[in-house]
Amino acid sequence: MLTTNWPLEFTCLIVFLFKAHCEDGKFGLCSTSTEHTKDLYNTGLRRIPSNISDDTVYLDVSHNNIFSIVHGDLSGLIHLCFLKVTLCGLQYISPDAFSSNSEIKVLNISHNHLTTIPNLPLPQLNILDLSSNRYPSYALPRSFGNLSHLSILAVGSQEATFVNVDDFVPLQNILLKKVTFGSGTELQHYEKGSFSQLKSLEEVVLKVTFCQRLDIFKNIIIDFDQIQTKKIQLVQLFPDQCNIKSDPFVMFKDLRVLRNLSIVDTWLNSSVMVKLFKNIWKSSIEEIAFLNITYNEDTPDGFQLPKQKHTTRLRAFLLDGVHHYQYRYPIINTSMELVNQLTNLKFSGSGMNILPCSLIPSIRSLQILDLSNNLLDDSGFWWFCSSQKVFPALRRLSLSHNRFSDLAYIAKKVKDMQLIESLDLSFNSIFISNMQCFWPYHLRELSLSHNNLGNKVFSCLSPYFHKIDLSKTGISVIPQNIASQFPRLTHLILSFNSIQVIPVDLNAPALASLYIDQNAITFISQNAMKGLSSLRTLKAGHNPFSCDCDSFWFLKAFNKSLLPDWPQDYACGTPPSFSGRLLVKYKLGWLSCQPGLQVAVVLPILLTIGAAVAITFYACDGVWYTKMLWMWIRVKRRAYKRDDRLLNVTFRYHAFISYSQHDSAWVESKLVPELEGSGLSLCVHERDFEPGKWIVDNIINCVEGSYKTLFILSKNFVESHWCNYELFFAQHRAISVNDDSLVFILLEPIPGDSLPKKFLKLRALLRRKTYLEWPTDEHKKHIFWCNLKAILQTADKSKILKDVAMDIADICPLVPDKNNFSIM
């Protein structure tokens, strides 16, 4: 017969509850992320390692050889919330093993060799699995009375076959929600009232086999009914080939609280099934489920259930996974009056390939029909049934995991179902034909997941749909007109596709839930989310997010409470250096990714620096320097054009005299007569400047055409604007040609610091070079004139002048073009 791995299923249940609680903070259970998880499954450990990070929340050391847990093994893990130690051969847990782990809420130590149920001083413990161990008794330690938060408990040992009334007394004040009891063996003794110690128990999974001691089964069921248990699951209720003569379900007709009964992994004969249903029809049971059963017809007429004289509360019949011991279709003969009130019917995993129109469609009260995991196709489901007369009340139909194909044909047939609201066609072989799809307006939910449909699937959907599941359907693009095409759409599931981007103009104001996880999306933009004003849930994990400024808004501004899988499912995909890093760990600065903020910060700084430079520029006569530079560039540019002519030029004057107009009397009466009387040629601006030319051009021409430049320095000179120009050009020539063409005469003492700051280099020259002072003593004036004439006179005037001209031509050709002049 088919079997189910129940320890694995319970472990999955624990993990599911763990994750569910994690995703909803109001439950108060563990919340964790990848970096706080330590998975040491099947790593050859002999004890719990001591180097586990102190911030570990989830620890799995299953499938190792850890024989004991003692004080100190977990002492550093003060934040530990989930601990799984299964299939380790665990034999002993010391009383103080968890003294440092008061935060543990989920503990799974099943499938070990514990010979006693350990004391567990864990005040926050919520889920505990002690099943499949070797303790000989179910007697719980008194310390279990302190587990005030315990809601789910699993106990079971093949060594324990007796249940006494005092075994569960420590839990009599604990409000348990679910208990899993047993290990698949038959009990030898059960003291009546033992399970009555558990108050307000909502759900029970009973993993005990009954064949000989059916009286124990009866007493257990009655005890659960007394403590208001509404849901019971019976696992491996009868062993294979068990010959049951009496009625094991006779007590069911007297139950008043039990609402949900499930029979799992069990061999059932048709004769036993008849006894079961005869009692269920008289009981308080509203839902019965058969999961993974083996059905054997031990009566020649199969399952025969005639009309009953009483009403029944049964509303749901669920069959999920059936193995027929005889390889043939079962014989079922029952009065339709017994099933006419069913609202929920499931035949899943039964091998059905043709819908029995004489039975299922005739249940006029049926609202939910699940025919998943069968062999049905288009013709086998609708074959000769008159669609207008069947399923008059059906609202939810599941046809997943079958062989349906033509979506347009299915839409046409479903349209005849008058009240259908939800249709599941996932895991089929659906294709889009050339026919148009006409869906009923009242169909609101459609699942087409795990069908290879591509982007054209959107053309075959109804504008009346509220929820569409298109996960793993080969979609690569979200249509931009999704709002106009599906104005009522509130839930859209697009997981496991190849979508690369959410359109920025996606405008779906009614959309409340969007699943785009497991795609190729690299970032989620603010513009894409603007059109989703009603969004309450966004699942976008397991995408290759780009850890750069594209993800800045999503990281910093998006409301993370809308993300049920944040942060553990969001990791960097690019750049490669960040691949695999959790997105929440990637740090981006506000300034680095916001151009507007960058401008707001940088612009004032640049303005401040510019203002400072402008002030400094103005204070240091930058305007004057700029004007001089521009003039010099103009002259220099003109001079380059006359290089060849400059080589044959000789100097016109021995000296150009630069002086203030206020000192003209001394120049005209003293200087000029004395020097020109000695045969020297002087350039005086009042006399020798060429009329009609720009003053600056005259200054430059005279400076460049003179062997020396003679400066008559006085306080008047310092204050003269034009004298400053003459100083500038003469200074430039002297520095560029590297000669001693500057001669200074001080008519009166002038401190060096009083010279203009514009001429810092010239001021330095005055400190280094010797200058002549006009003496007041008449006897010294003769010496003054002799020195000055010696400076200006040359032994071979033409030779010296030509050498100087060559130097100027090589370094700084500034002789003006006589054809170019400016008019003042």
Buried (B, 14 or more C-beta within 10 A) or exposed (E): BEEBEBBEBBBEBBBEBBBEBBBEEEBEBBBBBEBBBBEBEEEEBEBBEEEBEEEBBBBBBBBBEBBBBBEBBBBBBEBBBBBBBBBBEBBBBBBEBBBBBEBBBBBBBBBBBBEBBBBBBBEBBBBBBBBBBBBEBBBBBEBBBBBEBBBBBBBBBEEBBBBBBEBBBBBEEBBBEBBBBBBBBBBEEBBBEBBBBBEEBBBBBBBBBBBEBBEBBBBBBBBBBEBEBBBBBBBBBBBEEBEBEEBBBEBBBEBEEBBBBBBBBBBBBBBBBBBBBBBBBBBBBBBBBBBBBBBBBBBEEBBBBEEBEEEBBBBBBBBBBBBBBEEEEBEEEBEEEBBEBBBBBBBBBBEBBBBEBEEBBBBBBBBBBBBBBBEBBBEBBBEEBEBEEBBBBBBBBBBBBBBBBBBBBBBBBBBBBEBBBBBBBBBBEBEBEEEEBEBBEEBBBBBBBBBEBBBEBBEBBBEBBBBBBBBBBBBEBBBEEBBEBBEEBBBBBBBBBEBBBBBBEBBBEBBBBBBBBBBEBBBBBEEBBEBBEEBEBBBBBBBBBBBBBBBBBBBEEBEEEBBBBBBBBBBBBBEEEBEEBBBBEBEBEEEEBBEEEEEEEEEEEEEEEEEEEEEEBEEEBBEBEEEBEEBBEBBBEBBEEBEEBBEEBBBBBBBBBBBBEEBBEBBBEBBBEBBEEBEBBBBBBEEBBEEEBBEBBBBBBBBBBBBBBBBBBBBBBBEBEBBBBBBBBBBBBBBBBEBEBBBBBBBEEBEEEEBBEBBEEBBEBBEEEEEBBBEEEEEEBEEBBEEBBEBBBEEEBEEBBBEBBEBBBEEBBBBBBEEEBEEE
